[in-house]
């Protein structure tokens, strides 16, 4: 066999070895990629199943709020359009969950009439709400005059003459869930309690609610 022929055959063998080496590396690379994808898919599926199981076990329900009584100590419009109001509301909040408790943070309350605030916001103390329990709150709101539109001032005079005033108690703040050792981050909570209050101008004291209302809760 000639020297040139040997060299040619050797080059071919080297080329074949290089091709097989490159092919093996590509196969190994593809195999690692598939293994990583399989691991991620399995992890996501297991995480989803775990989250679903926890949700089915705990299934947290929103807290329920209800206004049970109201007292009016001041509710008067003056000119130029200002309104002074001092009121106290007693409301209950119910946690019907067996395994989930609540933390209320940065909770504040104010009263509105015809979609305008008639009392400045009042900060309420932080509250821990245990499972299967009811908490009573009785915040006093108002005490300072606030500017209002002529529509609010005139509407209040007419409603007091009629003897029924539509008020809205608003609570807003942050809510955290606690289930065993697990605590969630803060979620916004917004509570609206619409009520019809039986009150006439100059009346001071406990007033009837027509009827005793429930509240809308958004979290």
N, C-alpha and C positions, 0 to 999 in steps of 0.2 A: 504494500500500500504506500502510495507516495506521501511525502511530507505535507503537501498542500491539502490532500484529501483528509489526512488526520486532523489537520488544523480546522478544516471546514466542519468535520463531524464533531469535534470538540466544542466548537462555537455553538453548533445546534443543540448539543446536550446542555451547555451552560444556559442557553436561551430558554430551553424547556424547563430547567430547574428554576430560573428566575420567574418564569410565568407561573409555575406551580406555587412558588413562595408568595407571589403577589396574590394569587387566587386564594390561598389559605388565609392570608391576612385579611382579605376582604370578607371571607366567610366568617372569620372570628369577629370582625368588627360588626357585621350584620347580626351575628348571634348575640353580642353584648347589647346592641341597640334593642333587639327584640326582648331580651331579658329585662332591660330597664323599663320598656313600655309595659310589659306584662306585670312587673312589680307595681308600677304606678297605677295601672288599671285595677289590680287587686286591692291596693291600698285604698283607692277612692271608693270602690264597691264596699269594702269592709267598713270604712268610715261612714258611708251613707247608711248602711244597715244598722250600725251602732247608733247613729243619730236618730234614725227612725224608731229603734227600740226604746231609746231614752224618751223620745217624744210620746210614744204610746204609753210608757209607764207613768210619766209625770203629767203630761198634757196640761200645762198651766192655763188656768182661766183668768181672765181679767178681774181685777177687783170691782166690786159693785158699790156705788155710792147712792145715798138717798138723803134728802133733806127731811127732817122730822119735825122741826119747829123753827119759828122765826120771831124775832122781836125788833120793833122799829122804835128808835129813840129820837131820831131826827130825820126828816125827809122834806126839805123845803127848797124851792127855787127862788132866787132873788134876781134883781136887775142891776147891772147888765147880766146876761145869762150865766149865772153861777148856780150850782146846786150843792147843798150841804146835806150829807147823809151819814147817819150812824146806825148800824144794824148789827144784830147778832144772829147767826144761824147755827143750829145744831144739826149735824149730819152724821150719818153712820157710814162706815166703809166695811164691807164684808169680804173676807178671803175664804172662798169655798174650797180651795185646794187642800188636799191631804198631805202632800209631800213638798209643796212649794210655798215659800214665804216671800214677803216683799220688803224692800227698803225704799222709803220715800225720801228723796234728797231735793233740796232747793225748791220746796213746795211753797207756792204763793197763792193768794186768793184775792179776788176783787168782785164787785157787783157791777153789772151793766144794765142799762135800760134803753130799749130801742137801739141796740147795737152800739151804745156809747158807754164807756166806763164812767160810773158816777161815784166811785170810791177809788183811792189810790191802792196799788197792790200792797198786801201785807204778807210778810214772810212768816211761814209757819215752821214750828220746830221739826227737825228730822224725826221720822217715825219708822219703827220696825213693826211689821204686821205679821204675826205668827200664823201658822196654818190653822184652818178651821176656826177662825175667830172673827169677832166684830169689834171695831174700834170706834169710839165716839169723839168727835171734834166739835168745838163750839167757838169758832173765831169771831172776834168783834172787828167789824170792818167800817172804815170811814173815819169821821172826825175832822176832816178838812174839806173846805169848799173846792170844787173843781169846775172849770169852765165847760159849758155845754152849749149845744146849738139851740136856737129858739124853738125848733121842733120838739126837742126833748123837754124844754121848760114848759111849753104850752101843753104838750101831751101829758105831762105829769099832773098839771093842774086839772085837766079834764078827767083823767083816770081817778084822781083822788076825789073829785066831786062825785064820780060814779060809784066809788067805793072799792074798786078792784084795780090793782097795779101789777103789770106783768114784769117780773124781775128775772135776771139770770145770774146765778152764782157760778163763777169760773174758778177752777183750780188748775194750775199747771206747774210742772216740775219735772223731776227725773225719777225713774223707777228702775230698781234692780231686782232680779229674781235670785232666790237662793234655794237650791235643792241639795240637801245633804252638805257635802263639802264643796259643792260647785256653786260659784257665784258668777252671774253674767255681768256684762258691762251695763252702762246706763242707757235706758231708753226714755224717750220723751213720753210724758203722760199729760193728757188734756181732758178735763172733765167739765161738762156743761150741765148745770141743773136749772132747768126752766120751771118757773112756778108762778102761780097767780096768788097774790097776797091781798087779803081783805084789809084795807087801810083807808082812812079818810084823813084829810088835812088836819093837823093839830093833834092827832091821836098818838099816844106814846104807850109802848108796852107790847105784850105778846099779841101777835096777830094770827088769824086763821090762814091756813094754806088750802087752796081750792084747786085740786085735791092735793094730798101729800104726794110729791112727785118723785120719780126716779131720775137718774142722770145718765147722760151719754158719756161713755169712756172710750177714748182713743189712745192707743199706745203704739 
